[in-house]
Amino acid sequence: MAKAPLPLASTMNRTSVDAYLRDGCGRCVHYRTPACKVRTWTPVLEALRAIAQASGLTETMKWGSPCYTLAGKNVLMAVAFKESCALQFFKGAALVDDAGLLESPGPNSRFGRFLRFRSVAEVKARRAVATRLIEQAMALERAGTKVVGAAAPEPVPDELARRLAADPALGRAFAALTPGRRRSHVLHISGAKQPETRARRVERCAPDILAGRGFNER
């Protein structure tokens, strides 16, 4: 029998990046426990934080993760997954990625891109690349550049995109769904106004996605 997904924590961490690095994001029951994925990657996240802070961007907390803004506009986030952590660029699709390191969060992601890391040594090796990408992202924001992506009926919610990126098997299963089945999950998840509710819906949809079903398809 398949195990039921763990319930999410009731309080997302919105206090400070220091609290995030110490306690986690607050998005699941592992908040403030050694099992929290943020604690797994704390040294790497601290190294990424130093790079982001050196850029002069404003540091804040959004959606339970460190977010870096320019004149109030979101430029990038630091995010933690089970097997890696990353810098997430909100307009990553418009960046010049000569090193070919940026990854799409999911099959239907139009704008966002991830730069993944799995060790402090990797952060040091890619520091120059990360800095150039951040400078590009800031230049795009200063210029008011609008990112042009492939036309899509509905964007994949951030909560679903992050989950797909964190779980390769789920990402492959979602990509293999028919367009209609993918759309049914996107519409159901997007229909929730609160991020916490969208995240819960993602977890409820995951078994159906893995089984090749659309939302409420039996």
ZIGIHU-V799476 format. One record per pair of residues at least 24 apart in sequence whose ideal C-beta (glycine too) atoms are under 7 Angstrom apart, sorted by sequence separation. I is the first residue (numbers start at 1). J is the second residue. D is the distance in whole Angstrom. If there is no record, write none. Layout:
i: [I I]
j: [J J]
d: [D D]
This chain:
i: [21 52 88 89 185 21 52 88 188 86 87 101 49 86 154 157 160 185 48 86 99 153 156 159 184 185 86 184 17 84 85 154 157 177 181 45 84 154 157 181 84 180 45 174 177 111 154 159 170 173 27 173 26 95 111 25 41 48 110 159 163 170 173 25 45 96 110 159 170 20 44 95 157 17 38 95 110 160 37 87 159 17 37 41 89 108 16 20 37 110 15 20 91 94 14 109 13 89 108 17 91 112 106 13 94 114 12 109 94 93 106 91 93 105 105 76 106 105 106 105 76 75 75 106 75 107 70 73 106 107 48 70 44 47 108 44 48 44 47 51 43 44 51 55 51 52 55 79 81 82 81 63 63 27 12 8 8 8 5 5 2]
j: [45 76 112 113 209 46 78 114 215 114 115 129 78 115 183 186 189 214 78 116 129 183 186 189 214 215 117 215 49 116 117 186 189 209 213 78 117 187 190 214 118 214 80 209 212 147 190 195 206 209 64 210 64 133 149 64 80 87 149 198 202 209 212 65 85 136 150 199 210 61 85 136 198 59 80 137 152 202 80 130 202 61 81 85 133 152 61 65 82 155 61 66 137 140 61 156 61 137 156 66 140 161 156 64 145 165 64 161 147 147 161 147 149 161 162 134 164 164 165 165 137 137 138 171 141 174 138 141 174 175 117 141 117 120 182 119 123 120 123 127 120 123 130 134 131 134 138 162 165 166 166 158 195 199 196 196 199 200 203 206 207]
d: [6 7 6 5 6 6 7 5 4 4 5 6 6 6 7 7 5 7 5 5 5 7 6 7 4 5 7 4 6 5 6 5 5 7 7 6 7 6 5 4 5 7 6 5 7 5 6 6 6 5 5 5 6 6 6 4 5 6 3 4 5 6 7 6 6 6 6 5 6 7 5 5 5 6 5 6 6 5 5 6 5 6 7 4 7 6 6 7 6 6 7 6 6 6 5 6 7 5 5 5 5 7 5 5 6 6 4 6 5 5 4 5 6 4 7 7 4 7 6 4 6 5 6 6 6 6 6 5 7 4 7 5 5 5 7 6 6 6 4 6 5 6 5 5 6 7 7 7 7 6 4 7 6 6 6 7 6 6 4 7 6]
